[in-house]
Amino acid sequence: MTKQLLKSTLTLSILCALVSLSHAENVQTEATDESVTKMETIVVTAAEQVKQSLGASKITAEDLEKMPVVNDISEYVRRMPGVNLTGNSATGQRGNNRQIDIRGMGPENTLILIDGKPVNSRNSVRYGWRGERDTRGDSNWVPADAIESIEVLRGPAAARYGSGAMGGVVNIKTKKVTNEVHGSVEVFTNQPEDAKEGASHRESFNLSGPILKDVLSYRLYGSYNKTDSDAADINALMDNGARMAGREGVENKDIAGRLAWQLNDQQVLMFDASVGRQGNRFAGDSQNSVFDPADPNKAPILSALIGEETNTIYRDSFALTHEGTWGWGDSKLIAQYDKTKNKRLPEGTGGSTEGQINNLENKQTSHLETIRFNAEANLPFQWYVPQVLTLGAEWVEDDFTDTVNTQAGAGGFGDVLTSGDRSHMDSRIASAYIENNMNLGQNTDVVLALRYDNHSKSGDSWSPSLNITQKLGDYWTLKGGVAKAYKAPNMYQNAEGYLLSTRGNGCPIGLSQCLLQGNGDLKPETSVNKELGVQFEKDIVNASFAWFRNDYKNKIVAGDTRLEELEVNGTTYNVLRWMNTPEALVEGVEGSISLDWGDITWTNNVTYMINSEDKRTGNPLSVIPNYTINSILNYNITDRLDSNFVYTQYGRQKPRQYAETSLESKDGLAMDSVKSYGIAGINFGYKFNADLSARIGVNNLFDEQKLRDKTVNQTYNEPGRAYYASLKYQF
């Protein structure tokens, strides 16, 4: 597949070069100052050009203000084309810990950035046998009021960002420093109609201004955000007398600052520092088990912890950025250091107790440290046609220590399979990339790119890409792209000292007494992402339609083939390792239409999934609706009063159809699909004056509450009707 893609890209490169030569007769051999000026105004960097693809969406600060999120910006991102919230597998485990899933590739293939810098705190959370983590992901480290915009890139547009971006990228851009003093204070509350659902409140502030005018400026923001957990008995009892847990609560504390030093007219130096804390409020969830809080004997530890904070993630981030504008182009240098401390009560790592808290005390802390250096230069030039060449290099080191989840089998099978310090894991990725945006006349832009990554364990990965924009007359534009993207194995998958066990029920069909061991010889996951579509723009209309297909290869999953038998203390174990599966396929279409009448805007998008299949098992990669329709209507009634209406229709959600474990083979799978349903919301905003504004609204207007129920494959809670209000003062 890689060779075919390289050949295709090379062929298209030659074609583009020939097209460039055909333009040469109309271009002066030596560019005049006037032509250079013209070139720089019409040709942008490859990164900016790719962001104009059909697989790109943008959420503005105004959008977030008019449709406020309750807790996490994922609530708004899910309204973009191709985006849903789901777990990282189709099992339904950790069902309420849903994260951003782009084009059905799973949350672990969605890369979260803050101001273009990757966030990887979720990597400090143990990776389960079926691919789940007990985490909310990394989309909640920046309060909504501190965000300038959010870029959502899908498919080929995201491939340039390297490991972890096979599904897409969510880039959260914070508000810039200002040369005048500006600030805001906001309070927000969300009160569910059902008293068993957790209420929320948020308080946040922003402040920015000069320390030394035109030379040194600052920006500071902070937030306190708390959502209570659902009541322990919100979901109904099942036939066996057990109960699935509701949504966990969360308590966020964030503060961040930036200093911007304008060295001269051409250079700026920025220092960023942030400290964040996210703690849960336990609702009874565990990976494989359900419980009944009315009968503590069924799960005494889980019942005792309801409403308590069982895990806390602390994130400290520091970055130094230099941006320069020179006679030959511009440059950016970034040095970044992130430290994540994951403090939680210990959990089981064997069989049905995997992921279940087994101790009321003695919280353990894992430490993840990441160092990243990035250098990039953009060079505009004229050679037959206007072009901008981008050259970049990156170095990322992860150093991870987890003492609590790497002790399975100590004194037994663990000591036979491993040796030395099992708790320490590390990885390193060295990267280089080259991109070129060529303007082949007024109607054609071509972006060619090639990225090389070397992972310390899985080796080399080459990622070529091609994106084309072709105007077809005054109103129509053809856009398409193809790119190879990749994801390196995570540190748990690579660590031979990370062991999981099961006596039989969790084993692959036909085996019993299994051990799953990390594998240092895994290949990186790869995907060839393709996208083709058209865009129409005229007067008040902006519409698009796109087909996408991701051919997924070498997906890393728990092994299902016995590699060896191990006899320890009279017990024979079947040893499995994480492995690469041959192929998977994701395919679908996206469409959108926006109408802008000035005071009234109406935006709509639809995503339809044609295929989502792991060809090894026949099951989907993740459980998402077969279609999603989003519609947002904004109406500025007067200069002071506005109204906003949002509606989302989720299609049928088909569960797994094929058993993958001995227990599933014995007991069978629940085959019922989750039926289609719709969620509506409305709000009104009012500006009392230039400084003070307020907003009130209703989420889930028609109270389409969905309660988690394993028997019908409802794997998550959809909260019912809730009322919210906010008050904001800005200056």
Sequence and secondary structure as in RCSB ss.txt:
>XXXX:A:sequence
MTKQLLKSTLTLSILCALVSLSHAENVQTEATDESVTKMETIVVTAAEQVKQSLGASKITAEDLEKMPVVNDISE
YVRRMPGVNLTGNSATGQRGNNRQIDIRGMGPENTLILIDGKPVNSRNSVRYGWRGERDTRGDSNWVPADAIESI
EVLRGPAAARYGSGAMGGVVNIKTKKVTNEVHGSVEVFTNQPEDAKEGASHRESFNLSGPILKDVLSYRLYGSYN
KTDSDAADINALMDNGARMAGREGVENKDIAGRLAWQLNDQQVLMFDASVGRQGNRFAGDSQNSVFDPADPNKAP
ILSALIGEETNTIYRDSFALTHEGTWGWGDSKLIAQYDKTKNKRLPEGTGGSTEGQINNLENKQTSHLETIRFNA
EANLPFQWYVPQVLTLGAEWVEDDFTDTVNTQAGAGGFGDVLTSGDRSHMDSRIASAYIENNMNLGQNTDVVLAL
RYDNHSKSGDSWSPSLNITQKLGDYWTLKGGVAKAYKAPNMYQNAEGYLLSTRGNGCPIGLSQCLLQGNGDLKPE
TSVNKELGVQFEKDIVNASFAWFRNDYKNKIVAGDTRLEELEVNGTTYNVLRWMNTPEALVEGVEGSISLDWGDI
TWTNNVTYMINSEDKRTGNPLSVIPNYTINSILNYNITDRLDSNFVYTQYGRQKPRQYAETSLESKDGLAMDSVK
SYGIAGINFGYKFNADLSARIGVNNLFDEQKLRDKTVNQTYNEPGRAYYASLKYQF
>XXXX:A:secstr
 HHHHHHHHHHHHHHHHHHHHHHHTTS SS  HHHHHHHHHH   HHHHHTTSTTEEEEEHHHHHHS  SS THH
HHTTSTTEEEE SSSS TTTT  EEEETTS GGGEEEEETTEE  GGGGS   TTS  SS  SS SS GGGEEEE
EEEEGGGGGGG TT SSEEEEEEE    SS EEEEEEEEEEESSTTS  EEEEEEEEEEEEETTTEEEEEEEEEE
EE    TTSS B TTS B     EEEEEEEEEEEEEEEETTEEEEEEEEEEEEEEE  S  SS  B TT GGGSH
HHHHTTTS  EEEEEEEEEEEEEEEETTEEEEEEEEEEEEEEEE  BB BGGGBT B  SS  EEEEEEEEEEEE
EEEEEEESSSEEEEEEEEEEEEEEEE SSSS TTTTTHHHHH  S TTEEEEEEEEEEEEEEEE STTEEEEEEE
EEEEETTTEEEEEEEEEEEEEETTTEEEEEEEEEEEE   HHHH TT EEEESSTTS TT  SEEEE  TT   E
EEEEEEEEEEEEETTEEEEEEEEEEEEEEEEE   S  EEEEETTEEEEEEE EEEEEEEEEEEEEEEEEE SSE
EEEEEEEEEEEEEETTTS  SS   SEEEEEEEEEE SSSEEEEEEEEEE  B    S  SHHHHHH      B 
 EEEEEEEEEEESSSSEEEEEEEESTT   B  BGGGTB S B   EEEEEEEEE 
